[in-house]
Amino acid sequence: MRLLFSVLLVAGFSTAQAAQITNTTFAFPGRVEIHVQPQLSELDVLFVVDDSGSMSEHQKNLIANIPALTKAVLKNGVHVHAGVTTTSNDCSYTKICRGQFFGNPKVADSKQGDFLSLLATNLNVGTNGSATEQPLEAAVAALSEPVLSQDHPDFLRSNAHLAIVLLTDADDQSDKQTPESFASFVKALKPNPGQATVASIQVLPGDKNCKTSEEQGTRLDTAIKLVNGKMISLCAQDFGAQLGQLGSGIVGQVTQEIPLTTTPDASSIVVTFGSTTLVAGDMHYGWVYDSVKNAVILGDKIDWSSMSGDELIVSFVPKDWK
């Protein structure tokens, strides 16, 4: 006898790890099969770019290395929204105001064929901006009302992982945001653990070979530390490689978890996608079983594009049935 029923999103999925469980099959006295209709994981990336007069070469370096940053994300089928704002503190220096997005269209969408070229164009914000760089305040404004709804209403998705990337050669000089208030804002916006990533591309403390337009402070460093973020040297020789690592790390954050309906005999678990059987015990290219969460965790480096299929199946023998 086979009993089939539909199951909607199951408690235990974080919103950044959405996958649609279409049905669970009980085949007595054999195995349980959980059928999963994969949904593209979603990633919203906000770039806050210093547009002051000293940033021309640094902007070019970021633009040239965007493929390194996005390679792992796009390879894993993540649906990306990317928006660009600047560190300038008012409209008198630039065509955009605090928190508004640069470019037309303002949101680059990875489902569009010209995603990388559009993002590169939007990142070319120029160097006519204010020398009073306020990246923390700009990031908060871009993700808050009324700018969020009035300027780029389709950017921020509730189910998406959020990545904030700050590019500047100066310390933060925000009037209304402190490192502490910025960290509180990010944590309130994305309260689920691991649902937000913050990285600053900046002059690192003690980096005497990296030119800066002014005296360095500690506000930006403190903000990044408070959100457990990543700092990348603005002048690093392996700049592209570090961006690639950042992209891979973001993919790891949106890896899917598949909660199981009952405790399995772990040795009996089989995970397939179409005609491909995923490798057990491989936390990067296959899957692992998390007994604490009672969930199958899919690897962060699986190349889904190399496989044919439209449904993932987790099959196992319940521990109580043995």
Secondary structure by P-SEA (a helix, b strand, c coil): cbbbbbbcccccccccccccccccccccccbbbbbbccccbbbbbbbbcccccccaaaaaaaaaacccccaaaaaaccbbbbbbbccccccccccccccccccccccccccccaaaaaaaaaacccccccccccaaaaaaaaaccccccccccccccccbbbbbbbbcccccccccccaaaaaaaaaaaccccccbbbbbbcccccccccccccccccaaaaaaaaacbbbbbccccaaaaaaaaaaaaaaaaabbbbbbccccccccbbbbccccccccccccccccccccccbbbbbcccccccccccbbbbbbbbcccc
